[in-house]
Amino acid sequence: MKNFLNKQVLFPKRMGFMPYFWTFALILMAAQLLFTHPLVWWQIILFLIFLKVYRDGYVINRFIWADIGIQLLIGTLFTIIYPDGGGTFFIFTAWNIGSLPFKQKSFLKAYVLYLVFSMTTILCCVLMTPLINKYNVFGIIITLTFAIGSPLAARSVSNTYRRTYQTKQNNRRLESIIKHNERDRIAKDLHDNLGQSFSLITLKSELADKLIDRDPQKAHQQLKDIAQTSRENLSLVRKIVADLNGKTIASAMIEEEKNLELAKIQQISINEESSTIWPQNIQHVLAAVIKEATTNVIRYSQANTVKFTFEEDTTDYLLEIQDDGIGLKKHSNRVSFGLSGMTTRLQDINGKIAINSNHGVNLQISVPKGR
């Protein structure tokens, strides 16, 4: 059932909401035409055929030119039957053509085909019927301009949707690559460091076992070396775990962008790429601060946007977080809990935070270099 809906009924996800809006408008327009004139059953069948090929026309397939051609033929027929509104069918075909991921040559071919059918039919209906009296020159120019420009406008909108969809896909791929690279790094650290250390412990243990009876003093020294190596390994494991628990600024921004999106708040990031080379310990702390600040924005700010600005000068790393919400006046808990937590974290790296709440909340964070 799900496969049937995806192939025969629903539109491609890359197109977003727009095709459903146009389909709803198409049904309303057809209903208005069909039910305000004497009802003819074959016209209803033609409309249902148009609706089907219109839906199929949003996906390039081996019958795509037939789908477009059938739409244009039915649009021509309805324009002749209903010169006072049938030409609207061409507008839907125009957006159908513009929404297809055609290459330039194929798009121009479909565009010319559309212009031949639509312009010829509309102009003939306007010039050869009494309705010409209802049209002034400007009205005709507006109608022709809209008909000519619709496929181009649809192609522009479609390309925007397509780029947005591809960007989201690429972001998911990058996240997967980052996670995979991090796993590889951890595996290499474990192999290069712990693997070598455990091999050394094994050799020294075997040597101590052989020396325990013949030379207890040397055996005792081997056991000391084993204990020292074990302590070093424990420190190494703690460091690896600490690195795992600490996030980079980039990973924190990706994660918090998702949380903000769920809360209908737009994340704006300025000069974020400069932070990728900041020291790891500073990134870990600022990532935690970003998370805490984002949580406060989502819970209390009622903001529409939150902006993160990354900069640095000769002495400090700088981060500014600005939201356009209601500020701190009504939420003192934000000061006593959330902001105090940030202050405590920043103290570990000698960082400072300044708070301004004239319009929304503005956090200005500075961390000295050289740590």
C-alpha positions in Angstrom: 0.0 0.0 0.0 2.8 2.4 0.9 4.6 1.6 -2.3 1.5 2.2 -4.3 0.9 5.6 -2.6 4.5 6.7 -3.3 4.4 5.6 -6.9 0.8 6.6 -7.9 -0.5 9.2 -5.6 2.0 11.1 -3.5 4.4 13.7 -5.0 8.3 13.4 -4.7 9.5 14.6 -1.3 12.0 16.9 -3.0 9.1 19.1 -4.2 7.8 19.9 -0.7 4.3 21.1 -0.1 3.9 23.0 -3.4 2.5 20.2 -5.7 -0.2 19.5 -3.1 -1.2 23.1 -3.1 -1.4 23.3 -6.8 -3.4 20.0 -7.0 -5.9 21.4 -4.5 -6.2 24.6 -6.5 -6.7 22.5 -9.7 -9.6 20.5 -8.1 -11.3 23.7 -6.9 -10.9 25.4 -10.3 -12.2 22.4 -12.2 -15.1 22.0 -9.8 -16.0 25.7 -10.4 -16.0 25.2 -14.2 -17.8 21.9 -14.3 -20.5 22.6 -11.8 -21.3 26.1 -13.1 -22.0 24.7 -16.6 -24.2 21.9 -17.8 -22.5 18.7 -16.3 -21.1 16.4 -19.0 -19.7 13.0 -17.9 -16.9 12.9 -20.5 -15.6 16.2 -19.3 -15.3 14.8 -15.8 -13.4 11.8 -17.2 -11.1 14.2 -19.1 -10.4 16.1 -15.9 -9.6 12.9 -14.0 -7.2 11.9 -16.8 -5.6 15.4 -16.6 -5.3 15.0 -12.8 -3.5 11.7 -13.2 -1.0 12.8 -15.9 -0.5 16.0 -14.0 0.6 14.0 -10.9 2.8 11.7 -13.1 4.2 14.7 -14.8 6.2 15.6 -11.6 8.5 12.6 -12.1 10.7 12.1 -15.2 9.7 8.7 -16.6 9.5 7.1 -20.0 6.0 8.5 -20.6 6.8 12.1 -19.5 6.3 13.6 -23.0 3.0 11.8 -23.3 2.0 13.2 -19.8 2.9 16.7 -20.9 1.2 16.3 -24.3 -2.0 14.9 -22.8 -2.1 17.9 -20.4 -1.7 20.3 -23.3 -4.4 18.7 -25.4 -6.9 18.6 -22.6 -6.0 22.1 -21.6 -6.6 23.2 -25.2 -10.0 21.4 -25.3 -11.2 22.9 -22.0 -10.1 26.4 -23.1 -12.2 26.0 -26.3 -15.2 24.7 -24.3 -14.8 27.2 -21.5 -13.1 30.3 -22.9 -14.0 32.2 -19.7 -11.7 30.0 -17.5 -10.5 26.9 -19.3 -7.2 28.4 -20.1 -6.2 28.1 -16.4 -5.4 24.5 -17.1 -2.3 25.7 -19.0 -1.0 27.4 -15.8 -0.9 24.0 -14.0 0.9 22.4 -16.9 3.4 25.3 -16.8 4.3 24.7 -13.2 4.4 21.0 -13.9 7.0 21.6 -16.7 9.0 24.0 -14.6 9.1 21.6 -11.6 10.7 18.8 -13.6 14.5 18.3 -13.2 15.0 18.6 -16.9 18.3 19.5 -18.4 18.4 22.8 -20.2 17.8 21.4 -23.7 14.8 19.2 -22.6 13.3 22.1 -20.6 13.5 24.4 -23.6 11.8 21.7 -25.8 8.9 21.4 -23.3 8.7 25.1 -22.9 8.4 25.7 -26.6 5.8 23.0 -26.9 3.8 24.6 -24.0 4.0 28.0 -25.7 2.8 26.7 -29.0 -0.3 25.1 -27.4 -1.1 27.8 -24.8 -0.4 31.0 -26.8 -2.2 29.7 -29.9 -5.3 28.5 -28.0 -5.6 31.5 -25.7 -5.0 34.1 -28.4 -7.5 32.4 -30.7 -10.2 32.3 -28.0 -9.5 36.0 -27.1 -9.5 37.3 -30.7 -12.3 35.1 -32.2 -15.0 35.3 -29.5 -17.1 38.1 -28.2 -15.0 38.0 -25.0 -12.6 40.2 -26.8 -14.8 43.1 -25.7 -14.0 42.3 -22.1 -10.3 42.5 -22.5 -8.3 45.6 -22.7 -4.8 45.8 -24.1 -3.2 45.7 -20.7 -5.3 42.7 -19.7 -4.1 40.8 -22.7 -0.5 41.7 -22.0 -0.8 40.6 -18.4 -2.4 37.3 -19.4 0.3 36.6 -21.9 3.1 37.6 -19.6 1.8 35.4 -16.8 1.4 32.4 -19.2 4.9 32.9 -20.7 6.6 33.5 -17.3 5.0 30.6 -15.3 7.3 27.8 -16.5 10.3 30.0 -15.8 9.1 30.9 -12.3 8.2 27.3 -11.6 11.7 26.2 -12.7 13.3 28.7 -10.3 11.1 27.6 -7.4 11.8 24.0 -8.2 15.6 24.5 -8.3 15.4 26.2 -4.9 13.5 23.2 -3.4 15.9 20.9 -5.1 19.0 22.7 -3.7 17.5 22.7 -0.2 16.7 19.0 -0.4 20.2 18.2 -1.6 21.7 20.4 1.1 19.9 18.4 3.8 21.0 15.2 2.2 24.6 16.4 2.1 24.4 17.4 5.7 23.3 13.9 6.7 26.1 12.4 4.6 28.6 14.8 6.2 27.4 13.8 9.7 27.8 10.1 8.7 31.4 10.8 7.4 32.3 12.7 10.6 31.0 9.9 12.8 32.9 7.3 10.7 36.1 9.3 10.8 35.8 9.7 14.6 35.4 5.9 14.9 38.5 5.4 12.8 40.4 7.9 14.9 39.4 6.2 18.1 40.2 2.7 16.7 43.7 4.0 15.6 44.3 5.5 19.1 43.4 2.2 20.8 45.5 0.2 18.4 48.5 2.4 18.4 48.6 3.1 22.1 46.6 0.5 24.1 47.5 -2.3 21.8 51.2 -1.7 22.1 50.9 -1.2 25.9 49.0 -4.5 26.4 51.6 -6.3 24.3 54.3 -4.9 26.5 52.4 -5.9 29.7 52.0 -9.4 28.3 55.7 -9.8 27.6 56.7 -8.4 31.0 54.3 -10.7 32.8 55.7 -13.7 31.0 59.3 -12.5 31.8 58.4 -11.9 35.5 56.9 -15.4 35.7 60.2 -16.9 34.5 62.3 -14.8 36.8 60.2 -15.2 40.0 62.2 -18.2 41.2 65.7 -17.5 39.7 66.0 -13.7 40.2 63.2 -12.3 42.4 64.7 -8.8 42.3 64.5 -8.6 38.5 61.0 -10.1 38.6 60.0 -7.4 41.1 61.3 -4.8 38.8 59.2 -6.2 35.9 56.1 -6.1 38.1 56.8 -2.4 38.8 57.1 -1.8 35.1 53.8 -3.5 34.6 52.1 -1.4 37.3 53.5 1.8 35.7 52.4 0.8 32.3 48.9 0.0 33.6 48.7 3.5 35.2 49.7 5.1 32.0 47.1 3.1 30.1 44.4 4.2 32.6 45.3 7.8 32.0 45.2 7.3 28.3 41.7 5.6 28.5 40.5 8.6 30.6 41.8 11.0 28.0 40.1 9.1 25.2 36.8 9.1 27.1 37.2 12.8 27.8 37.7 13.4 24.1 34.6 11.4 23.3 32.5 13.3 25.8 33.7 16.7 24.5 32.0 18.0 21.4 33.5 20.3 18.8 31.8 23.5 18.0 30.8 22.2 14.6 29.1 19.1 16.0 27.3 21.2 18.6 26.0 23.6 16.0 24.7 20.8 13.8 22.9 19.2 16.8 21.4 22.4 18.1 20.3 23.5 14.6 18.0 20.4 14.6 16.7 21.3 18.1 16.0 24.9 17.1 14.3 23.7 13.9 11.9 21.6 15.9 11.1 24.7 18.0 10.5 26.8 14.8 13.5 29.0 15.5 16.0 29.9 12.8 19.7 29.4 13.5 22.0 32.0 11.9 25.8 31.3 12.0 28.4 33.9 11.0 32.1 33.1 10.4 31.7 29.6 12.0 34.4 28.1 9.8 37.0 30.1 11.7 36.3 28.2 14.9 37.3 24.8 13.4 41.0 25.5 14.2 40.4 26.7 17.7 42.0 24.5 20.5 40.1 21.3 21.3 39.7 22.1 25.1 38.2 25.5 24.2 35.9 24.0 21.6 34.7 21.5 24.2 33.7 24.2 26.6 32.2 26.5 24.0 30.2 23.6 22.6 28.7 23.0 26.0 28.0 26.8 26.3 26.2 26.7 22.9 24.1 23.8 24.0 23.1 25.6 27.3 22.4 28.9 25.5 20.3 27.1 22.8 18.3 25.3 25.5 17.5 28.6 27.2 16.5 30.2 23.9 14.1 27.3 23.1 12.6 27.2 26.6 12.2 30.8 27.5 13.0 33.3 24.7 9.9 33.1 22.4 12.4 34.1 19.7 12.2 33.7 15.9 16.0 33.7 15.3 19.2 33.1 17.2 22.5 34.3 15.8 26.0 32.9 16.6 29.0 35.0 15.6 32.5 33.6 15.8 35.5 35.9 15.8 39.0 36.2 17.2 41.5 39.0 17.8 45.2 38.9 18.8 44.4 37.9 22.4 41.0 36.2 22.6 38.6 33.8 20.9 35.1 35.5 20.7 31.6 34.1 20.5 28.5 36.2 20.5 25.0 34.7 20.8 22.0 36.9 20.1 18.3 36.0 20.1 15.4 38.3 19.2 13.1 37.1 22.0 11.5 38.7 25.1 14.7 39.0 27.1 15.5 38.2 30.7 13.0 40.4 32.5 10.3 37.8 32.9 12.6 34.9 33.5 15.0 35.4 36.3 15.6 31.6 36.5 17.6 31.9 33.3 20.1 34.1 35.1 20.4 32.0 38.2 20.6 28.6 36.6 21.4 28.5 32.9 23.7 31.5 32.7 25.5 30.6 35.9 26.2 27.2 34.4 27.9 28.8 31.4 29.9 31.1 33.7 31.2 28.1 35.7 32.2 26.2 32.5 34.0 29.3 31.1 36.0 29.8 34.4 37.8 26.5 33.7 39.4 28.1 30.6 39.6 31.7 32.1 36.7 32.7 29.9 34.3 35.6 30.5 30.7 36.3 29.7 28.9 39.6 29.4 25.1 39.7 29.3 22.9 42.3 27.7 19.1 42.1 27.5 17.9 45.3 25.8 16.4 43.5 22.7 16.3 39.8 23.3 19.4 38.4 25.0 22.9 39.1 23.9 25.8 36.9 25.3 29.3 38.1 24.5 31.9 35.4 25.4 35.7 35.8 25.3 38.3 33.2 26.0 42.0 34.2 26.2 44.4 32.5 23.8 47.5 30.6 24.8 45.7 28.0 27.0 
